[in-house]
Structure formats: C-alpha cells, structure tokens
Amino acid sequence: MRLGAWVFGYTNAKEWAELHVRHGYGAAYWPLRPGADMRLEEEYVCEARRHDLLLAEVGAWNNLLAADNLERKKNMEDTVRALKLADRVHAVCCVNISGSLSDTWDGPHPDNLTDKTFRRITDMICRILDRADPQYTCYTVEPMPWMYPDGIESMRRLLDAVDHPRFAVHADMCNLMNSFDRIFRNGAYTREFFREFGSQIRSVHAKDIQVGKKLTMHVQEVLPGEGVFDYEALLSVCKSLNPDLPVMAEHLDTEEEYVRATGYIRRKAEALGLPLLCAHLPKEEKV
C-alpha cells in the first residue's frame, strides 16, 4: 500500500515531491489542473519519478448530469481532458462522480437512482472512454450514498454495462455507508466489496464516519480514528491487492489535519504488520 494526502506550502515540483517524502507518503494527488503549462506538467512528472512517488489520482469532479445543457457539455469536455491528462502523466486513475439531477453538483435527487439515469450514466462513461482512449490509466466513478454506484450490486452492474478494460473501481467505503445496517457492519461490507472487485480497485479514499444521536439519521464525515469506520478491515483487504495500491486521505483543510489523519492510518497499519511504501529522496541527494 501507498499512503497519500494533499500537501501544502510548496512553490515548485521539487518542493512538492520533498513534502511527500517528509510526511512519509508514497502516493500523491495530481496537483495541477488540466490545461496547465506542459513544461510545468513535465516537471511534476519527473519529480514524482525521481522520488518514487506514485501519482494516484487526477480528479475531474463535476456534474455530468447537470440540467443546463451548456454546463453539461463543458463538464463532459473537462472530464475527457482530465482523463487524457491522467493517461499522459501515468496516474493510476482519473476519478469523478457519475452525476446528479439535483440543484447541487453532488446532491441527492429522487431520480438519481432510476434505470433511466443509469442508462444515461453508462452512455456518458462509454463516450468519455471512447474519446479519451486511455492506454495506461483507468477511468473510475466514486461511489456515493445517493447516486450510482451506491453499493456493491450497482457497482457490478455499472462495470458490466460499460464493459471496458479501462473502466475500473474506486473504493470510497465511507460514501457507501448510507444505512445503519451498513454503518454498523462496515467492516464486513468492506471485506465483501473487496472480495467482489479485487484487482479492479485502483484507488482508495480514507476517511471516517460518525453517527449522530438525534433523529432521524445523520452521518457526518470525520478524521480517521474519530468515528466508527473499521480501519483494520480496510487495511487488511488492501494488503491482498497491488502493493502500490494508493490509500488517500481527503476532505481535510490543513496540513495538521492530514498529518493527524495519515498518522492514525499509519499506526493502524504498523499494528497489523502491514508495510507502507514511501517516497524517498533520490540517491544523489541523500546525505
């Protein structure tokens, strides 16, 4: 496994890579937006290679089901561009959500989980893959509690419907905790998810969930270790996959929060005897 997180306070590619080394990370989020200067892009790729830093994800993060026609078309173009970027820099995956019919880009809507919407999503994913034609990376759709894929069954259905060798699985298990049954047996559900998809899983998001005590149902995202998510289950199943599998902390605001989050995950891995592959300084720079 390779633990990763966002880093802060760098002004160039070398500083960016060295921050990952300093924090003991082995994987990185791609830091530049699509359309950045190609020379700058190449600098970050070179520094990642020099420091043995895996490029885990290029995020598209837009709504491919936006109600506005012009916005929807732009989001499609941006997603194709992001997937091409991921392929060019040899990131493990490009990740997006499937899309929402809500008035917010990632919100719930009663028609998100319908057969009609499923067919639209499948068609969009196929068109994105056809247009980008990735040779190295994979396109992935992050699970969400109120849009496809919202569980193991719909993830399998989506994989089968798209049926493309460069369409793979993104594992954000906390996003799948959309019922009390799943929440309180999240370790078992995580093991079931990883048994089902195995080597099709390209990247993992690491966070935690806390259940509120007021009616009716409230689930809040918190730092790893501050909720009820079973990290022993997650890390144990990650061990059985590719040793370069990226496990990425996300949705935090400061470096201090990311250090706390990844510190907890690292301690859990060490307690389980699970090795984490880390970036390192190039040989010529070691003292």
Disulfide bonds with the S-S distance in Angstrom:
none
